[in-house]
């Protein structure tokens, strides 16, 4: 059995892994794990990842979770172009720095924006107070400013003239609040131009394909009560 | 100018970086940034890190933040023993896997006890009991996953030898221990793991790195902790309000 990737393109790190593998011509079997149906909680998937999260990678007997780890594994195993994770020690450290920073900042805030604005009310039928929503959007704004000022600055991409893992991980996050209807790029021309460069670098078709699900997420029909009950604890823990 | 490390040993990731550099004989200038005195908000430090956070590494003109990035940079630049950040692809990936999980499930959770028992009272705040209990539930849950998924029956997180993942984890777990909430009690596997790391580090280095955090309760009792300046108190209040 070759490489298998357990993904749901609803999830932002899954999109990063998907685009990366496709763009670099890495052959894999796509194993779709539909989060909104609770498939990540199934016995079959718990065998793959007892932490019940996607993405997960299976390469023969080797199982790996956590998107950053997966991206780095693929980078080394498949000898992809160097710009994704540059050899130069300091440039590489910049990629590592971004990847470490984003976990509890951009990742968290983009996730909360989507769930507070769309998924909790529309899908799970849980009302979110205007104050909570306001705070979530304000925190996202602060983080977007940091992304721009501290990481992107006036460069073409986060670590310089070429696209790296950092850009891919960042842009797939930003498409989450986009899916929720937040106009992330409207008043941020620098980020908007950077997005265009990323789309050009990975290919518009692939970018669109990977984001089809999230950009239509507002149309998700309400969950039935059984599914809601099943998903609720995980959702609450996730957006804490 | 050689390597400079901006650290406050009260901070868990700073201790991981400190221990790593010392244990591997990496020469550096220690630049202490006392968080309680608000030195991370000083103009000088903002030049170094606009995010106002430690640890920071400065190597000539190159400035790097984020503890895991710093540890990896040091591992590669100083060619430390392979076990810290193994070159074997699968083992290295397991370190990355751990670090990814750590960012959500360990990093933001195990520091809370210090806030509850020392930092919040220092500025006259009491963290609600409900939040304290919730934090304990999170810690318990994380420790269970840690034992079952990451440590298992292995001597260290990714196998037979200590790696930078073990160091990152240990320093987080020491934080509640230092203020009287011993997360190792009733967890013999985890306690044995801690013993193995302590044995690997020299006693002197262990004491040097942990002196400030192990003394913090005594300092609080004697009222010898610095009183944070107003700007720092404002940041602290914000941080306390974010405890889930």
Interface residues (C-beta under 8 A of the other chain):
Chain A: X50 X51 X62 X64 X65 X66 X67 X68 X69 X70 X72 X73 X76 X77 X89 X90 X92 X93 X94 X96 X97 X99 X100 X101 X103 X104 X146 X149 X150 X240
Chain B: X50 X51 X62 X64 X65 X66 X67 X68 X69 X72 X73 X76 X77 X89 X90 X92 X93 X94 X96 X97 X99 X100 X101 X103 X104 X107 X108 X145 X148 X149 X244
